[in-house]
Amino acid sequence: PELEVGPLFADRFEVSNGEFKSFVDDKGYQDDSLWDREALPLRRHFVDSTPGAPQPGPRTWLQGSYGDTGNRDRPVAGVTYWEARAYAAWLSRESGARWRLPSEREWRVLGAYDPASGNLQSFPWGDEFRPEHLPRLSQPRLVGSNGADRSPLGVHDLGGNLAEWVLLPDARPAVKGAAFAFGPRVAEHFANLQTTGTPGPTPPPEALAAIGFRLVREVPQ
């Protein structure tokens, strides 16, 4: 099939807590230059769950941190579309490369394209849902630790660890992929690489707890 995507590099893994902490520690939440204009008045709501004194950061964090060091390599959850875009802007500035959220089509190709057959699969591992590949869990796995959830292109966790932010053709934000807490029926629906959800750019905290992101890097032409 025609893939309809340009050349790019993609994160093999979802952005981790440790990676996002570098953005937080570098005062990324306070740097207006990293944020879309529409997001500036919303930033006061982008705080963690510290009782009485919330700090800038994902809704799933406490006291400005992801907690135990064992959480460092779990994917960051609890960030809105705007926060994911601000992180991409920060990483672009720090690295000198152009990082961004993937389009819906790019994300699907990363998960579905099998170079051996030339086809787009329904799931990263093939065309049939395998519930044992996405068991229901109490928290996300460490990024890349589920060997069964790996696409033919070598990209991990596209079937389901967290749902991930993408961009629709009309530039609206959307999410793709299942999440760790989904039961088999819901997981089957959202793990299908053709499925796309549209929760809006700032879902409530209970929904955000199941959403993370990965980035792609554009290749200069």
N, C-alpha and C positions, 0 to 999 in steps of 0.2 A: 504493500500500500504506500501511497504518498505520505511521508511523515509530516510534512508541513511545518517543520521547525528548522531554525537556522543553527549554525554551529555554536556550541556553548559547552562549558564545563559545569558539572553539577556536584553539589555536596553528596557524598556517598551516604552520609548520616544526617539525621535531624540536628539542628543547632542544640547544643547541650547547655545545661545549667552553667557549667564552668565557662563556656564561651560567652554566654550572655552576661555573666557576672563581670567580665572585663568591660563590657559596654556600660553597665551600671556604675562600676567603680570609676570609670573615666567621665562620670557626670553626663552620660549620654541623655539622661532624662531632662537635664537642665539646659542642654545646648539647643537653642532655637533653630540653628542652621540645619539640624538633622531631621527636623520634623516638617511634615506637610502642614500647610497653613490651616487646613480644616481641623487638624489634630491639636493645635496649640491650646485652644480653650478647654480641651478635653483632658489634658495631661494631669490635672489635679485629681482625676479619678483613677489614674493608672498607678495605683499603689498596692503594696502587699497587704497581707492579712494580720499585721501586727496590731493587737488590741490597743486602742486608745492613741497610738502614735504610728500610724501606717507610714511606710517609707516608699519612695519610688521603686517600682519593680513589679515583677509578675504577681498576679493574684494568689498564686500557690506558694509564694515565699513568706517567710516570717523574719522580722528584724533585719531586713535588707539582705537576706541570704537564703540559699536553698537548703540550709541545715547540715545534716551529717555529710561528711566527705564522700560517703558512698553514693550520694545523690549527684555528685559533680558530673558524672558521665551519663546521667539520665537526660532525656530531652527536656528542654525548658517548656513548661506548660503555663497557661494562664496569661498569655500575651495577646493583645488585640492585633488586628491588621496594621494599625498605625504604629504600634511598637515594633512589629516585625520590619516595617519599612524604615523606621528610624535606625534600627540595628543594621540593616543593609546599607544605609547611607553612611553610618559610622565605619563599618567594615570597608566600604569603598574608599573612604578618606584615609583610613589607616593603611590599607594595602596598596593603594594606587590603581586598583582594578575596579571594574564596574560590576558590583554584586547587586542582585535584585531577587524578588520573589519570582518563581516560575509562572508561566502562563498555564492555564488549565491543560492545553494541548501538550506543552513541554513536559509537564508532570506525568501525563498519561503515557507519553512515549518512553520516559525514563522507567516506568514500571512495566509497560506492556510489550515493548518491542523486543522481539527475539531475532537477533541477526542470523541465527542458523536457519530459521524457517522463513524469515522476512515478514512474519505476521505480527499482529498486535494481540496479545493474550488478554484474557479476562481478568486474571489475577497475576501477581508477580511470579508465581510458581507454575502457572499453567491455566487451563480453561475451566477447571472445576474447583469449587470452594472446598478447602480442607480445614474443617474447624479445629483440628489438632494443631494447625499452624498458628492459630490466633486464640489461645485459651484466655478465658476471662481472668484478669489479674486485679490486684488491689492498687497497683501503681505501675507506671511505665517501666519497661525493661531498660537496661543500659543500652545506649545506642549501638546498633549493629550486632547485638548479642543473640538475636533470633536468626539462626542460619537458614531456617525454612523460609523466612520472609526476605528474600533477596531476588532482585530482578535479573533477567539474563544480561543486562548491562552492568550488573554489579552494584546496584543501588539498594540500600537496605531500608527496611521498615516502611515501605510504601503501602503494603497491605494493611498494616495496622500496628502502631505503637501509640502515636497520636494522630488525630486528623491534622492536616497541614494547610496553611494559607496558600492560595493560588489566585491568579487574576483571570477573570472571564474576558472574552473578546471585547466586550463593551467597557472594560476597565473596572468593573465592579469586583469586590473581593468575594471569594468563595473558599470552600474547604474540600479536600479530597482525602480519602483513606479512613479506615476505621480507627477506633481507640481502644486502649487496654481494658477498659471497664465494660465494653459492649458484650452482650450475650451473643450466642451463635447466630440467631436470625438477623439481628441488627448488624453484626459484624459482616455477615455474608453480603448484605446490601451495600454497606459502605466500603468494604474491601474491594468490591468490583471496580476496576479501574475506569469504568465509564461513568460511575456515579459521582455526582457533584452536589454538595450542600451549599446553601446560601443563608448563613445565619446573620448576615450583616457584619459591618466592620468592628462593632463593639458588643459582642454577645455578653450575657450576664455571666458572673463568675462561675456558676455551676456548669455552664456550657464551655467556658474558656478552659476549665481544668482538663478538658479532653483535646485541646487544640495547641499545636506547636507549629514549627515551620522549618524549612530548609531553604537554601539559596542556590541560585545558579550564577555563574560568572560569564559575562559576555566575552566573545572572542573578537578582538579588533579586526575589522575587515581591511 
